[in-house]
């Protein structure tokens, strides 16, 4: 895809849909033209690379160079996939994956390289969630990705942590004991303390509960929605180094969140499309780009009385190695190769040999 991205830059293309209109009104011809431009770029720069290598004294079989666009390469990939399919290893499934909204594609873990992390400053937000059936009690939650708040599913706590109910300006906030003075200052009034396990099951009101997707949840989903849950330290460990000890959990926009959600049977509500725009169920947010519109989320939190405070947060954040756009995480359907399933084919060596001969 790095070839495609460079050709898109040359053409001044800003989205994948633009490729389909290179030949106005003819989608098929447009794609064919784009493919040929990509092939031409490979030819141009591979010739330059070959000549430079020869000048450096490299001796290789230059007339039979390896190209990823070659038919032999593609046929070998399809052969490999066919063998996997016959073994019953290929399956389709939903997962939350790193995603480039510019290239409109998933990014594999090995593609998130160290050199493609950016040192950036984002707005982190502390926001409060009123606890149902408890007067004047709030869960204080922190996140560095405010765009995911409309898709909040749950709030996770560590069952072994001690949590304090702290009074400030007439409101009582739940926070991990070790983080209370860091967030509220030293002059704090602690009303009571409990273990995290005592908070499990508390229901709360979300800042975006007026969005259509919430009203469309089934009764079973609503019973599991917007509750305090116990984290699994092997999936999503909670620390007391930063934040509040109560973790905003979004099963459709967080990798660990999704895994924990699968374990606990939490609802998964897709939030963004391939360009990172909010989907239909997000009402007045529909069509807005999640990464480019954090101010809208912050303004809504303040308008509805959920905002506690906003602080700049400098951290290393992954970017697409091809186009350098900041990544998002989204739930999507992908094809996978199972690495933990036995073959469906006979296990004798003869059977495997015959399979290879047929291929």
Residue pairs with C-beta under 8 A, 6 or more apart in sequence:
1 103
1 105
1 322
2 322
3 38
3 41
3 42
4 34
4 38
5 103
5 322
5 323
6 41
7 34
7 37
7 38
7 41
8 18
8 19
10 37
11 18
11 22
11 37
13 19
15 104
15 275
16 103
16 104
19 30
19 31
19 34
20 27
20 30
20 31
21 27
21 30
22 29
22 30
22 33
22 34
23 29
23 30
23 33
38 69
39 69
42 67
42 69
46 65
46 67
50 62
50 65
53 60
53 62
54 62
66 73
67 73
79 359
81 90
82 359
83 355
83 359
84 90
84 337
86 344
86 345
86 355
87 343
87 344
87 345
88 338
88 341
88 343
88 344
89 337
89 338
89 339
89 341
89 343
90 335
90 336
90 337
90 338
91 335
91 336
91 338
92 333
92 334
92 335
92 336
93 333
93 334
93 336
94 268
94 331
94 332
94 333
94 334
95 258
95 331
95 332
95 334
95 336
96 251
96 252
96 253
96 254
96 255
96 257
96 258
96 329
96 330
96 331
96 332
97 106
97 107
97 255
97 329
97 330
97 332
97 334
98 106
98 107
98 108
98 109
98 112
98 255
98 318
98 327
98 328
98 329
99 105
99 106
99 107
99 274
99 276
99 327
99 328
99 329
99 330
99 332
100 107
100 320
100 322
100 323
100 325
100 327
101 274
101 275
101 276
101 289
101 291
101 325
101 328
102 320
102 323
102 325
103 320
103 322
103 323
103 325
104 274
104 275
106 332
106 334
107 318
107 320
107 321
107 327
111 321
112 318
112 321
112 327
113 321
116 318
116 319
116 320
116 321
116 324
117 316
117 317
117 318
117 319
118 316
118 317
118 318
118 319
118 324
118 326
119 314
119 315
119 316
120 314
120 315
120 316
120 317
120 326
121 312
121 313
121 314
121 315
122 144
122 145
122 294
122 312
122 313
122 315
122 317
123 146
123 294
123 298
123 310
123 311
123 312
123 313
124 142
124 143
124 144
124 146
124 310
124 311
124 312
124 313
125 142
125 143
125 146
125 149
125 298
125 301
125 307
125 308
125 309
125 310
125 311
126 140
126 141
126 142
126 183
126 244
126 307
126 308
126 309
126 310
126 311
127 140
127 141
127 142
127 143
127 149
127 207
127 301
127 306
127 307
127 308
128 138
128 139
128 140
128 141
128 171
128 173
128 306
128 308
129 138
129 139
129 141
129 155
129 204
129 205
129 206
129 207
129 226
129 306
130 137
130 138
130 204
130 205
131 137
131 138
131 139
131 174
131 202
131 203
131 204
132 202
132 203
132 204
132 205
133 203
134 202
136 170
136 171
136 172
137 165
137 172
137 174
138 171
138 172
138 173
138 174
139 155
139 173
139 174
139 202
139 204
139 228
139 246
140 173
140 174
140 175
140 183
140 244
140 246
140 308
141 155
141 244
141 246
141 247
141 248
142 242
142 243
142 244
142 246
142 248
143 149
143 248
144 313
144 315
145 253
146 294
146 297
146 298
146 301
147 290
147 291
147 293
147 294
147 297
147 328
148 248
148 250
148 253
148 254
148 271
148 290
149 207
149 208
149 248
149 250
149 297
149 301
150 207
150 208
150 211
150 271
150 278
150 282
150 285
150 297
151 250
151 252
151 253
151 269
151 271
152 206
152 208
152 226
152 248
152 249
152 250
153 225
153 226
153 249
153 250
153 251
153 252
153 257
153 261
153 266
153 267
153 268
153 269
154 225
154 226
154 227
154 228
154 229
154 249
154 251
154 261
154 266
155 204
155 227
155 228
155 229
155 246
155 247
155 248
155 249
156 228
156 229
156 230
156 231
156 236
156 238
156 246
156 247
156 249
156 260
157 163
157 196
157 199
157 200
157 228
157 229
157 230
157 231
157 238
157 245
157 246
157 247
158 196
158 230
158 231
158 233
158 238
158 245
159 195
159 196
159 197
159 200
159 230
159 231
160 195
160 196
160 197
161 176
161 177
161 178
161 195
161 196
161 238
161 240
161 245
162 176
162 177
162 178
162 193
162 194
162 195
162 196
163 174
163 175
163 176
163 177
163 193
163 194
163 195
163 196
163 199
163 245
163 246
164 174
164 175
164 176
164 177
164 180
164 190
164 191
164 192
164 193
165 172
165 173
165 174
165 190
165 191
165 192
165 193
165 194
166 172
166 173
166 174
166 175
166 180
166 184
166 188
166 189
166 190
166 191
167 173
167 188
167 189
167 190
167 191
168 184
168 188
168 189
172 191
173 184
173 308
174 199
174 246
175 183
175 184
175 244
175 245
175 246
176 240
176 244
176 245
176 246
177 193
178 240
178 245
179 240
179 242
179 243
179 244
179 245
180 188
180 190
181 188
183 244
196 230
197 230
199 228
200 228
200 229
200 230
201 227
201 228
202 227
202 228
203 226
203 227
204 226
204 227
204 228
205 226
206 214
206 226
207 300
207 301
207 304
207 306
208 214
208 282
208 300
209 226
210 283
211 281
211 282
211 283
211 285
212 280
212 281
212 282
212 283
213 269
213 281
213 282
214 225
216 281
217 225
217 267
217 269
221 267
224 264
224 265
224 266
224 267
225 266
225 267
228 246
229 249
229 260
229 264
229 266
231 237
231 238
231 247
231 260
232 260
232 263
235 256
235 259
235 260
235 263
236 247
236 249
236 256
236 257
236 259
236 260
238 245
238 247
249 257
249 260
249 261
249 266
250 257
250 271
251 257
251 258
251 260
251 261
251 266
251 267
251 268
251 269
251 331
252 258
252 268
252 269
252 270
252 271
252 330
252 331
253 271
253 272
253 328
253 329
253 330
253 331
254 329
255 329
258 268
258 331
260 266
261 267
261 268
268 331
269 281
270 279
270 330
270 331
271 278
271 279
271 282
271 290
271 330
271 331
272 278
272 279
272 290
272 328
272 330
273 279
275 289
276 289
276 290
276 291
276 328
276 330
277 286
277 287
277 288
277 289
277 290
278 285
278 286
278 287
278 288
278 290
279 286
280 286
285 293
285 296
288 296
290 328
291 326
291 328
298 307
298 310
301 307
317 326
317 327
318 326
318 327
319 325
319 326
319 327
320 326
320 327
345 351
345 352
345 355
